[in-house]
Amino acid sequence: MTASIIEQLRKAFDPDGEISDLMDEHAEQARAAGPWIRFTCFACPTQAEGTLSDGRMFYFRARHGDWRLAVSHEPGGDAVDGKIIAEGDDLSDGFMPPNVVVDIVLTHLGDRTLNERPK
């Protein structure tokens, strides 16, 4: 049986599992800090999403030297096309570490309470 494409890529780019372990560690740190942030992609682009306490969604994306954080206009709405809350330079060029993403999200959504991770 052939390995899945994801497993093939993981073996090619992370043969020792160090990157995967580091991403898992940062995800655990983010959950322990309180907010729920789901990383949908870790590189090219780095993407994350989550839900604010009022039901609006947020979306983070870093690629091609830029990052942006957007929030949906209404509860349950699509944050990809939402209001841009903040943007900046991505010196990692799409390989932004998860702890940096968490810091950016917390900085710009600061006092807003984020919902628990959905089950």
BALOBA-1460 file (C-alpha; in Angstrom, 3 decimals):
// residues 119
<rec num="1" residu="m" x="0.000" y="0.000" z="0.000"/>
<rec num="2" residu="t" x="1.328" y="3.435" z="-0.902"/>
<rec num="3" residu="a" x="1.806" y="6.113" z="1.722"/>
<rec num="4" residu="s" x="-0.520" y="9.096" z="1.505"/>
<rec num="5" residu="i" x="0.786" y="12.238" z="-0.150"/>
<rec num="6" residu="i" x="0.884" y="13.970" z="3.241"/>
<rec num="7" residu="e" x="3.001" y="11.159" z="4.683"/>
<rec num="8" residu="q" x="5.302" y="11.290" z="1.653"/>
<rec num="9" residu="l" x="5.740" y="15.061" z="2.057"/>
<rec num="10" residu="r" x="6.275" y="14.699" z="5.793"/>
<rec num="11" residu="k" x="9.019" y="12.103" z="5.184"/>
<rec num="12" residu="a" x="10.638" y="14.291" z="2.530"/>
<rec num="13" residu="f" x="10.591" y="17.574" z="4.458"/>
<rec num="14" residu="d" x="10.561" y="16.356" z="8.067"/>
<rec num="15" residu="p" x="12.268" y="12.940" z="8.113"/>
<rec num="16" residu="d" x="12.984" y="13.031" z="11.858"/>
<rec num="17" residu="g" x="9.567" y="14.429" z="12.829"/>
<rec num="18" residu="e" x="11.152" y="17.454" z="14.508"/>
<rec num="19" residu="i" x="8.994" y="20.033" z="12.704"/>
<rec num="20" residu="s" x="5.801" y="18.077" z="13.413"/>
<rec num="21" residu="d" x="6.743" y="17.773" z="17.087"/>
<rec num="22" residu="l" x="7.454" y="21.513" z="17.300"/>
<rec num="23" residu="m" x="4.107" y="22.368" z="15.651"/>
<rec num="24" residu="d" x="2.279" y="20.062" z="18.066"/>
<rec num="25" residu="e" x="4.066" y="21.691" z="21.006"/>
<rec num="26" residu="h" x="3.071" y="25.192" z="19.869"/>
<rec num="27" residu="a" x="-0.519" y="24.091" z="19.272"/>
<rec num="28" residu="e" x="-0.630" y="22.730" z="22.829"/>
<rec num="29" residu="q" x="0.771" y="26.017" z="24.159"/>
<rec num="30" residu="a" x="-1.915" y="27.941" z="22.277"/>
<rec num="31" residu="r" x="-4.686" y="25.752" z="23.715"/>
<rec num="32" residu="a" x="-3.224" y="26.043" z="27.222"/>
<rec num="33" residu="a" x="-3.184" y="29.842" z="26.920"/>
<rec num="34" residu="g" x="-6.950" y="29.842" z="26.456"/>
<rec num="35" residu="p" x="-7.817" y="30.737" z="22.877"/>
<rec num="36" residu="w" x="-8.737" y="28.109" z="20.372"/>
<rec num="37" residu="i" x="-6.800" y="28.496" z="17.157"/>
<rec num="38" residu="r" x="-6.879" y="25.825" z="14.489"/>
<rec num="39" residu="f" x="-3.964" y="25.811" z="12.085"/>
<rec num="40" residu="t" x="-5.216" y="24.828" z="8.649"/>
<rec num="41" residu="c" x="-1.801" y="25.019" z="7.001"/>
<rec num="42" residu="f" x="1.678" y="25.448" z="8.500"/>
<rec num="43" residu="a" x="3.636" y="26.624" z="5.466"/>
<rec num="44" residu="c" x="3.144" y="28.465" z="2.200"/>
<rec num="45" residu="p" x="0.787" y="29.809" z="3.379"/>
<rec num="46" residu="t" x="0.680" y="29.650" z="7.144"/>
<rec num="47" residu="q" x="-3.052" y="29.773" z="7.952"/>
<rec num="48" residu="a" x="-5.100" y="29.718" z="11.142"/>
<rec num="49" residu="e" x="-8.732" y="30.281" z="12.033"/>
<rec num="50" residu="g" x="-10.938" y="30.439" z="15.093"/>
<rec num="51" residu="t" x="-14.121" y="31.817" z="16.617"/>
<rec num="52" residu="l" x="-14.671" y="34.923" z="18.739"/>
<rec num="53" residu="s" x="-17.002" y="34.852" z="21.731"/>
<rec num="54" residu="d" x="-19.653" y="36.740" z="19.739"/>
<rec num="55" residu="g" x="-19.700" y="33.978" z="17.098"/>
<rec num="56" residu="r" x="-17.702" y="35.826" z="14.457"/>
<rec num="57" residu="m" x="-14.866" y="33.917" z="12.827"/>
<rec num="58" residu="f" x="-11.272" y="35.096" z="12.464"/>
<rec num="59" residu="y" x="-8.791" y="34.105" z="9.774"/>
<rec num="60" residu="f" x="-5.002" y="34.540" z="9.706"/>
<rec num="61" residu="r" x="-2.829" y="34.060" z="6.620"/>
<rec num="62" residu="a" x="0.892" y="34.627" z="6.015"/>
<rec num="63" residu="r" x="2.365" y="34.258" z="2.536"/>
<rec num="64" residu="h" x="4.596" y="36.061" z="0.011"/>
<rec num="65" residu="g" x="6.112" y="38.314" z="2.674"/>
<rec num="66" residu="d" x="2.800" y="39.601" z="4.092"/>
<rec num="67" residu="w" x="0.357" y="38.524" z="6.792"/>
<rec num="68" residu="r" x="-3.204" y="39.584" z="7.537"/>
<rec num="69" residu="l" x="-5.798" y="38.970" z="10.207"/>
<rec num="70" residu="a" x="-9.468" y="39.307" z="9.302"/>
<rec num="71" residu="v" x="-12.739" y="38.917" z="11.208"/>
<rec num="72" residu="s" x="-16.103" y="38.009" z="9.685"/>
<rec num="73" residu="h" x="-18.766" y="40.720" z="9.489"/>
<rec num="74" residu="e" x="-21.402" y="38.627" z="11.270"/>
<rec num="75" residu="p" x="-21.516" y="35.552" z="13.538"/>
<rec num="76" residu="g" x="-20.757" y="32.381" z="11.599"/>
<rec num="77" residu="g" x="-19.713" y="34.438" z="8.587"/>
<rec num="78" residu="d" x="-16.709" y="33.831" z="6.353"/>
<rec num="79" residu="a" x="-13.651" y="35.589" z="7.787"/>
<rec num="80" residu="v" x="-11.598" y="35.067" z="4.614"/>
<rec num="81" residu="d" x="-13.541" y="37.947" z="3.041"/>
<rec num="82" residu="g" x="-14.107" y="39.703" z="6.375"/>
<rec num="83" residu="k" x="-12.850" y="42.987" z="7.751"/>
<rec num="84" residu="i" x="-9.058" y="43.143" z="7.881"/>
<rec num="85" residu="i" x="-8.115" y="43.892" z="11.498"/>
<rec num="86" residu="a" x="-4.344" y="43.991" z="11.018"/>
<rec num="87" residu="e" x="-1.649" y="43.270" z="8.437"/>
<rec num="88" residu="g" x="2.121" y="43.305" z="8.379"/>
<rec num="89" residu="d" x="5.343" y="41.955" z="6.943"/>
<rec num="90" residu="d" x="6.004" y="38.215" z="7.069"/>
<rec num="91" residu="l" x="9.771" y="37.837" z="7.224"/>
<rec num="92" residu="s" x="9.346" y="34.036" z="7.184"/>
<rec num="93" residu="d" x="7.825" y="34.249" z="3.675"/>
<rec num="94" residu="g" x="5.010" y="31.799" z="4.424"/>
<rec num="95" residu="f" x="6.771" y="29.672" z="7.054"/>
<rec num="96" residu="m" x="5.634" y="31.647" z="10.129"/>
<rec num="97" residu="p" x="6.068" y="29.664" z="13.369"/>
<rec num="98" residu="p" x="2.818" y="28.892" z="15.222"/>
<rec num="99" residu="n" x="3.903" y="30.786" z="18.362"/>
<rec num="100" residu="v" x="4.327" y="33.962" z="16.288"/>
<rec num="101" residu="v" x="0.842" y="33.505" z="14.794"/>
<rec num="102" residu="v" x="-0.634" y="33.054" z="18.280"/>
<rec num="103" residu="d" x="1.145" y="36.226" z="19.478"/>
<rec num="104" residu="i" x="-0.217" y="38.233" z="16.529"/>
<rec num="105" residu="v" x="-3.767" y="36.954" z="17.036"/>
<rec num="106" residu="l" x="-3.672" y="37.671" z="20.781"/>
<rec num="107" residu="t" x="-2.157" y="41.121" z="20.213"/>
<rec num="108" residu="h" x="-4.837" y="42.206" z="17.744"/>
<rec num="109" residu="l" x="-7.837" y="40.425" z="19.232"/>
<rec num="110" residu="g" x="-6.473" y="40.988" z="22.750"/>
<rec num="111" residu="d" x="-9.360" y="41.596" z="25.124"/>
<rec num="112" residu="r" x="-11.850" y="39.542" z="23.148"/>
<rec num="113" residu="t" x="-12.578" y="36.142" z="24.616"/>
<rec num="114" residu="l" x="-12.205" y="33.295" z="22.178"/>
<rec num="115" residu="n" x="-14.419" y="30.239" z="22.295"/>
<rec num="116" residu="e" x="-13.268" y="26.812" z="23.377"/>
<rec num="117" residu="r" x="-12.199" y="24.429" z="20.668"/>
<rec num="118" residu="p" x="-15.243" y="22.778" z="19.037"/>
<rec num="119" residu="k" x="-15.661" y="19.057" z="19.674"/>
